[in-house]
Amino acid sequence: MTENDFNRRDFLKVLGWGGTAVALSGCGNTSIQDGQETVTSYVTLPSYVIPSISNYFNSTCAQCEAGCNIMGRVREGRVLKAEGNPNSPINRGRMCGLGLSGVQAHYNPDRVRQPLLKGEAIAWDKALGVIADKLNGVKGAEVAFLTGNMSGHVQALLGNYMDELGSKNHFSYEAISPAVLRAANKKAYGVSMPRYRIDKARVVVSFGADFLGAWVSPVHFSQQYAQFRKGNRPEGRGVLVQIEPKMTLTGANADRWIAVRPGSEGVLALGIINALGKAGLAIPADIAAASKAYTTERVSSETDVSAEQIEKLAALLKERTPSLVLAGSAAEGYAHGSQNAAAIALLNRVLGNVGKTVEASASVPFPQIAPTVGNRASLVSLNDGLAAGKYKVVFSYGVNPVFSAPAALKFKDNYAKADFKVAFAQYLDETAQAADLVLPLDSAMEDWATVVPEYMVTPEGAGSAAYAQMSFRQPLMDKLYPDTRGIGDILLALLKQRKADKYKEFDDFYAYLRSAVLKNKVALGGKATDDDDAFWDETLSKGFLPMKGIAGTVSAKASASDLKLPSAAADRDYPLRLIPSISASMRDGRNANEPWLQESPDPLTTIVWDSWVEINPKTAAKLGIVEGDIVEVTSRSGTIRTQAYLFPGIHPDAVSVPVGYGHEAMGRYAKGVGANVFAMLDAVFDKETGELALNETGVKISKTGQRVLIVKEEGPVGGSQAGKKKIAVQVAADKVDLSKEV
């Protein structure tokens, strides 16, 4: 192929642009800088470097999927701290502890520093050559690529690479996925991820959505919540009611926390609708018919929520409008999780919240860079293919399924059946250890990327309904280790193995990215007359590019016609329901090797550097368990040993163990700390989406005869208050009821 044979359509595809919204400034080839730096002695400093004075460079956080925009504080060429970008609509200058610890991911001593072939260090040329050899003669259908959530130009390159391989087997996986929420929202509102306006509501009723902790975009929601609580709002100070079987950080901040029997959230939602109808609120006919049988007495019996609380909640929602009702993982993690979420969404329709506190969001007009979101169903599909011997070469990036897959899936065994496995990894985690070839990655503070958040936050003002943004991630300092590479550079090198002519003008991913942006600067809010260098520098200086997106619409079309909620079934052998808890810092365990996060006390128990099982004091008394007892938590799929923590903020029929602990690899700060609750989950799936039902595992608990002193910030149980002021009444843990007013 000659240079002139490379037509405009091919060029757009290579750069990751497509769709009718593309506006070009020209398609001619240009000279592109490759981002190389000149090493300069500190005798002659760059003009912007002043010893002891910090410089700030805008980038994007990579610690979770929210995509917060950050400023890296850099001094003498070293990044010292990440802070929030004050101009960002997502986080408005704020940061969470998880984001702050990203510096430790960058400086972590356990990072992989060289390509490893079966544990032996090799050069990059050899590593790339091995991949080419292993792909030789392999059909596209025999190649699979497993990733986490992806977006931006790295995703565009991956899509191009999969096309060149002739493979359609890109599996996107999230260990903790809101897949049920997305599906329920699509049915109820017409969009999978609408904008939730906590700041506009007078009442928020959350069924297990921990929006102050780890749900969707917690830094953004925390700021909305701050507005929601202000008494000088036109709507007045907002009231928060949290309904869940295990108290979350959001529940601890609520005006009223209601402990509900695990899995009965949908029943409670229909009971509230029934009570609203009896209180005089007009209910659509289909919803009235579906909720008619859910009387206050029946619902109270099935949910363990008193009739008085149900009636008070209905009265509160009727009186204070607009309101907002949210469904979170606590309600969705069951075989009937989609039904629970659908029942909860009906409340927003009944209360007239759709279009007021449930708003439409916009999407970027370029499908190649739009977010590809993950789910557990995708991992199950890959696992089935591995078990059947369908895939000979498997790539993985940004995921650790050997750690996070339930033992019942036997993923590790099935993964071993692939002929050749390549892991793009920053640490030697469990999946990287099981791979044949490990390619070491730059940290997020050394790499280039663009990021399009799934939850598209929009600023207030004219045109905000069509607002979309693409965020930039740029190196905040030089590489710590010369033999690590960015994921974009690796994918570009792999593409050049197959189609060198298409990508020959791009020396590296920086050149590719810069070219892609400048070729479409008009569609990205610039002008055709703008100087390329000035536009590029301004974009990096800002850290994100606002653009005119495709405005979505929401509709109150939630239907009750297919709603079927099962009655709770008792399990005599495994009588307690296991609730895997998701903490704001540990999440799914991908950041477990960052010691700041291990050292950060759990907000409710204050425990550090270990996992634990939360047991209601009444349940513990029946089992003869006291705080610090080492117990075995056993399901049909496995057993873990951990320390018992007596916690009144959990339903007596449930126990909870935090996820993210129990690594067998990954690094010195993660390995051997706590127990891996993922491994003991039963392989039960949501009947509509195929998503793993995280809360469907029944367990039993037995004592081992051992006891420890729990390491926690609040001190040992029974600690003395001598010399301290008494700031609250003291109530024995087995006597307190957190669902009642004090």
N, C-alpha and C positions, 0 to 999 in steps of 0.2 A: 504493500500500500504506500503510495506517495503521499507527501504532505498535503497536496491539493485534493486527494481523494477523501480526506477526513472532513466530512461535511458538518454543517451547523448542528443538525440534530444529534449526531454522534458526540459532538463537542459538549452540548448541553448535558447529555447523559453522563459523560465522563465527569463533569463538574458537579453533578448531583442536582441539576435544576430541571424542572419540567412543569408543564401546566400552562394555562393561558395567561397567567399573571406575569410571566417572565418579560422583562424589558431589557434589551441589550444596548450596550454602548458601542458595540462593534465586535466582530469575531476574528479580527486579524491577530496573528501571533505577535506577542510583545516580549520585550526583554524583562524577565522577572528576577528580582533579587531572591537569593536562596536562604536568607536569614543567617548567613555565617557571620560570626563576630570576630573582631580583631582583639587579640590579647594585648592589653596595654599595661605597662608597669604603673604602679600606684604613685610613682614619681610624677607621672603625667596623667592626671585624673580626667575622666570625662567631665564635661561642664556641669552635669546634674549630680555628680557625686561629691558630697562634702563629708569628710570624716565625722562620725558621730551623729549625723543628721539623716533621718530616715526619708526614703522615697516610697511612694505608693504606686502600685500598678494594679489595674483592675483585671479581674479574672472571674471564674465561676467555680463554686464549690463542687466537689465530686464525692462528698461523703454520703449523700443519699440522692434520691431522685427529684427532690424539690427544685434543684437548680438555682439556689440562692446566688446572687451576685456579690462578689467579695472584693476587698482591696487587700493586696499583700503588702505588708510593711517590710521594706528591704533596707538593710544598712550594710555598707561595705560589701555589697554583693551577696549577702545572705538573707534569705527570707526569715523573719523573726516571728511574725504573727499574721493571722488572717482576721480581718475585720469586715463588717458589712458595708456594702456600697450604698451610700445614702440616697443615690438617685434611682435605685432599683425599685420597681413596683412590687417585686416579690417580697423582699425582706427589709427594704427601707432603712438600710444601715444597721440592722440588727443581725446577730449571729447566735446560734445555739452552741452548746458544749460539744456536740458532735462535729460541727463545722470547725470550731476552734482547734480541735485535736487533729485536723488535717495536716498540720505542721509535723506532727509526730509520725504520720504515715510517710511523709517526705523524708525525714531524717532517720527513719527506723533502721536499726542495725541489722535486721533480719531480711532486708530486701534481697532479691535475687539479682546478682550483679553481672552474670555472664550466661550465654545460652548453655543449656545442659542437655546432653543426649544420654539418656539412661544414667543420669547422675554425674557424668563426666563433662567438664567444661570444654566447649568447642568455640571456634570462631563463627562470626555471623555468616560468612560466605558458605561455610560448610553446613550450617543450620538450614539456610535457605535452599542449599543444594539437596539436602536430605528430603526436604518437603517436596521439591520438584521430582525427585526420584520416586518417592512413595506415591505421588499422584499419577505417575506415568502408567498408563494402561487402566487406570481406575475410572469407572463411569461416574458421571455427575450425580446420578441417583445413589451412588455409594459413598458420597461425601456429605457430612453433616457439620453444621456450625452452631454451637450453643453459646448464646450470649445472655446478658441481662438486658435491662431496658437500654435502648439505643436511640440516638437522634443525630441530626447534624451531618456534617460532611464525612465523618468516620463511617456513619451508617451508609451514606451514599457510596463510598468506596467499597464497603463490604458487599453491598448489593451488586456493584459492578463485578466484584471478584466472583461472587456466586454465579452470576450470569456467565462469566467466562468459563467457569467450571461446568456449566450446564446443570447446576444443582438448585433445587427449590427447597432444600432442607435447612432453612434457617430457623432454629428454635430459640424463642425468647423466653427466658425463665426468671421468675421472681420467687424467692423462697417465701416471702411474706407479700402476698399480692392482693390488691383490691379488685380482683377480677370479678367477683360476685357483685360488688358495688357497681362496677362499670356496666355489667349486663343489666342489672336492675334499673340503673339510671336510664339506660338506653330505652328500655321498655316504658318507663314511667314518664320521662321528660323528652325523649327523642335525642338526647346527647349522653355520651358515656361519662363525661366529667364536667358538669355545669359549674358555674361559680356559686359558691355558698356565701351569702352575705350575713355573717354573724353580726356585723356592725350595724345592720339595719333592723335586726329582729328585736322584739320586746321580750320574747321568751325563746330560749333554745332548749329543746328536748333531744338529748343525744342518747341513742341506744348503742352504747359501747364505742362511739367514735372518739378516740383519744386525740382530739385536735390540738391539745396543748402539749402532747407528748410525742407521738410518732405517726400521726395519721395524715397522709397526703402531703400537706405543706405546713408543718406546725409553726414555723417562724412567722409566716404570713398570718395564720389564724390567730396566733398569740397577740398580734397587733390589732387584729379585728376585735378580739376579745377585750382588749384594753379599752377600746372605744365603746364596746357593748356595755361595759361596767360603769361608764361615766354617768353621774347623776344629772349632768347639765345637757344631755342630749335632748333633742325634741321628743324622742320616744321615751325618755326617762331611763333610769338605770335598768339594765336587762337582768332577767332571772334565768339561771341555768339549772336544769334538772338532768342528772346523769343516771341512766338506767343500765345496769350491767351486773353480771354475777361476780366479778372481781374488780375491786376499785382500781381505777387508773389515776394518772396525774390529773386528768380533767375531772374525774369524779371527786378527787380530793379538793378541788377548787369550786365545786358546785354548791349552790344554795341548798339543794336537796339531792342526796344520793340514795337511790333505790336499788336494793339487792333483788334481782330477779332470778328465778330458777333457770339454770342454763338451758338454752334452746327454746324458751317460751316467749321470747321477745315479740314474735309475730302475733301470738295470742294476745299479749298485752296491748299491742297496737290496735287490734280489732276491738278489744274491750274498751279502749279509750274512745274509739269512733262511735261505738254503741252508746257510751255515756254522753258523748257530745250530742248525739241525736236526741236522747232523752232530755237533754238540757235545752233543746229548742233550736239547735243548729241544723240548717238544711243540709241533708246528706244526699248525694247522687244515688239514684235508685239501685244501681248495681252494687254499690258499696254498702248501702243500707241492707240489702238482701244478704250480702256475704257476712256482715257483722251482727246480724239479728240474733244469732244463736249465742253470741259471746256476751252473755250477761255479766254484770259485775260480780255476782256470786261465783259463777263458773270460772271466770278469769282469775279471780282471787285464789280459788282453789288450785288452779293449774300453774300459776306463776309465783305464788307466795307473796304477792303484793296485796296489801289489805284493800278492801272495798273503799274505805275512807280515802286512801291515797289515790286510787283510781279516779274517784269522783272529784277530789281536789285538783288533780292534774287536768282533768277535762275542763273544770271551771276556769282554771288558770289560762288554758289555751283559748278558750272561748272569749275570755275577757280581754286578753292582751294580744292584739294583732298589730302588725304581722308577726308571725312566729317562724321558727325554722326547726324542722325535725330531721335528724341525721341518723344514718345507719352505719355502724362500724364493724370491725372484725369480730367483736364479741357476739354480735347478732348473726353474722354471716357464716361463721365457721362450722356449719352443720350440713348434714345431707339435705336438709330442707332450708339451707341458708338463703337461697334465692327467694324462696317463699317468704321467709322472715323479712328480707329486704323489700320485697314487693308490698307486703302489708304495711311496713313502716312508711314507704313512699306514698301510700294512700292518704296518710295523715296530711301531707303537704297539699295534696289536691283538695281534700275536704276543708282545710283551713284557709285555702286561697293563697298559699305561699308561692306558688309557681308563677314566675315573672316578677315577684317582689323580693323574696330572699333566696329564691332559686333562680338564677339568671343564666342566660345563654353565654357561652364563651366563644372565642374565635380560634381559628386554626391557621397555621401558616399555609401560604398558597403553593408551596413546593412539596409534593408528596414524598420525594426522595429523602428529604431531611426531616419530615414530620416524625414524631415519636413512634417507635415500635415498642409496645408495652408487653411485659412478660406475664406469665402465669404458670401455675404448677401443672396444668393440663398439658402444656407444651413439653415439660420434662417427662411426663408419663408417656407421651407419644414417642419421644426419642428413646426412652427406656425400652418400650415395646419393640422398636426397630432394632436396637442393639441386641436384645434377647433373641430376635429372629435372625440375627446375622446379616442385616441389611446394609450396615455401614462399615466400610473398611478404613476410612480415614475420618477422624473426628477432631474438630478444633473447638476450643473453649476459651471464652474471654469474659472476665468480670463476674464469674459465677463459681460456686463451689458445691456442686450437687453431691459429691461423695460425702460431704459433711451434712448437708441439709436435707437430703432425700430420706424419707422413712426407710427403716431397715427392711420393712415388708416388701419394698420395691426391688430389693437386691440390685440397686443401681451399680454399686462398685463392681460386683461380679459381672454384670452385663457390659459395663464400660470396658472391662478387660478383654472382652471378646473382639473389640475392634482391632484391626491389624496395626494401626498406627494412630497415636493420640498426641495432639499438640496443644499445649496450654500456654496462653499468653498470660503471664502472671507477674505480680509485684512481690508476692511471697510464695514460699513453698508450702502452700496449703494442701489439704487432703487430696484435692483433685489434681493439683500440679504434681504431687508425689506419685500419683497413679498414672501420669502421662509418660510417654516415651521421650518427648522433646518439650523442654520448657524455654520459652522466649521471654527474657527479662524486660519489663516495661518501665518506662519513665514514670515518675510520680505525676500526679495532677498538677504539681507546681513546677514541672519541667516540660510539660507537653503542650501541644497545640490542639485545639478542638473547637467545635461549635456545639451548642447545646440548645435544644428546643424543649422546654418543660412541658410535661403532659398537662399539669394544672396551670392553665394560662391565666395568670393574674393580670388585670388591666387597671391602669390608672384612671382616676375619676376625670371626667371632662368630656367634651364633645368628641365624638368618634371613637369612644372607648369600646363600644360594642364590637368594633372590627379590629381592635388592637391586638397585635401579635408581636412576639419578639424572638430574636435569636441571640443567645448569649455567647460570648467568646471566652475561651480558656487559653491563656498564654503563659509561657514560661516566666516565672518570677525570679529565677536565678539560673545559672549554669548547672548542668548535670552534676550530681554528686559522683556518679559512676559512669565512666566513658562508654561502657559496653551495654548500657540499657538503651532502649529505643521506644519511641512513641508508637502507639497502635496504628496511627495513620501512616507513619513511615514504613512500618512492616507490611501493611496491606498494599501500599504503593509498590514496594519491592516485589511482592507476590504477583501483583498485576503485571509488572514489567516482565516477569518470567513468561507470561502468556501472550501479552500484547504490548511489546516494547514500543512500537510506533505510536500507539495512542497516548502513551504517557511519557514519551522521551523528553518533552520540554520541561517536565517537572523534576527538578533535582531532588526535592524532598516534599514532605507533606505541607510544610510552610508555603512553598511555592504554589502548590496545588490549591491550597485554601485561599491564599491571597488572590490568585487568578480568578477563582470561582466568585469571590465577593466583588472584585472590581468589574468583572464582565457583566454583573447584574446590579450595579450600584443604583441605577434608576429605580428598579423594582424594590430596592432596599431603602428607599427614602432619599437617595442622593439625586444629583442632577447630572445630565450628560456632560455639562461643562465643568464639573468639579474636577480638580486636579486629583489624579489617582493617589499620589502619595499623601496628600492632605486628607482625603477621604479615609484612607486606610488608617492613618495615624489617629484621626479623630475617633474612628470606630474603636480602636484598641484602647484609647484613652477613656472612652465612656464605658466600655466593657460589655455593651450589648447594643443590638440594632433594633429599634422599634420599626415595625413595618405594618402596612395595611394588610390585615389578614382576611380570611373568609368568615364573615359574621355568621354565627349559628343562631338557631331559634330553639326555644323551649316550649313545650306544650303540656298541659295538664291532662295527659291521656292515660294515666295510670288506671288500669282496669282490675276489677276484683273477680272477673269471670272464671279465671283458671286457678284461683287461690285455694290451696289445700294445705292445711297445717296439721301435722300428725300430733297425736297425744303423746305425752312423755311416757317412755317405757323404762321400767326399772330393770337393772342388771344386778342380780344377786351376787354373781362372782366378782364383778368389778363395779362396785356401787357408787364410786365417786367420779365425777366428770373432771377430766384434766383440761385446764385452761392454760395453754402456753402463752405467757405474757410477753409483750413486746415493749421493751424499754426505750426511752428516748435516746440513750447512748449506745446500747449494744445492738439494737435492731436484730438483723438476722445472723449476726456474728462475723460479718465481713470485716469489721473494724476491731475485732477482739484483740489484735496484737498492738493496739495503741494503749500504753499504760495509763494515760490520763483517764481513759474511759473505764478501765478496770478499777481505778482509784476513786472515780466519781461515785459517791454514795447513791444507791437507789433512792429516788425521792420519797418513797413511802416506807421502806424498811430500813434505810440507811446502810444496808449491807454492801461490803466491797470485796473484791477479789475472790468471789465464789458464787455458786448458785445455791438455791434453797427451794424448799417447797412451802408454800403458804397454806396454812390449815386454819379453818375457823376454830376458835377456842372451844366451842361446844363439841365439835367433832373430835378435836384432839383429846378432850376429857374422856370421851367414850372409848377412845383407843389407848388411853393411858400415855399419851405423848406430851412431852413438855418441850419448851424451847431449847434447841441445841441437840436434841436427840438425832442421831444418824438413823435415817429410815430408808427402807427400800420402797420405791414407787414402781409398781408392776402393772403392765398392761398385757394384752394378748400378744403384743409384738416385741416386748422387751422390758428391761428393768434398769432403773438408775438408782444410785445411792446418793443421798444428799442430806443436808441438815434441815431440820424442821423449824419453821418460824410461825408462831401463833399470831394470826392476823384477823381482827374482827371485820375487816373490809372485804370479806369473801363469803359467798353463800355457803351454808353448812354442807350442801351436797357437792361442793366443788373443791378442788385443790388447784394450785397454780405453781408452775415452774417457769422461770424466765428462759427465753431462747437466746442463742448466741454463745453460750458457754460450752465447755466440754470438747474443745478441739484436741485432736491427736497430732496435729502438725501446725503449721502456719508461723510459728516463731516462739521465742522464749516467754513472751508475755501472754500468749494465748494457750499454749500447749499445757494440758493437764489442769487447767483452771475450771472447776465446776463440772457439770454433767450435761450431756447433749440430749435435750428433750426431743429433738427432731427424730432421733433414731428409734424412739419407742412409740411413735404415733402409728395408729392403725390406718391401713389403706382404705379409708372411707372417703367418698367424694360427693360433692354437691351434684344433685341429680340433674340440674339444668346446664351448668357450665363445665362440669367435670373437674372443678377445682378441688384440691385436697381440703377436706373438712377438718380444720385444725382442732376444733373443740369436740370432736366426736369420739375421742378415745376415753374409754372407761378404765379406771385404775383402782387398785387396792393398795393399802399402805400397811407396812409391818415394821416393827422396831428391830434394830440389829443388836441392841444392848450397849451401843457406844453412844457417847455424848461429847459435845465440844462446846466451847465458849464461842458464840458467833461473833465474828469480827464485823462490827457495825459502828457507825458514827454516833449513834445515840447511846452507846455504852451497853454493858451487859444487862440482862433482865434483872429487875429488882434493884437497880442502881440507886444510890442514895441521892436525895435532893438537899442534903445538909448544906447550909450556907447559901442556898439559892432561893430566889423569890418564887413563890407558888403562883403560876400564871393561869392555871386552869384547875378545875375539879379533877380528882383522880377517880377513875372507875375501873374496876377489875375487868380484864379483857374478856372474860367469859360472861360478863354481865351487860356489856355495852351493846347497843343496837344502833348502828350508824345510820339506819334508815329513819330513825325518829328524831324529832326536834329536841334540842337540849334547852 
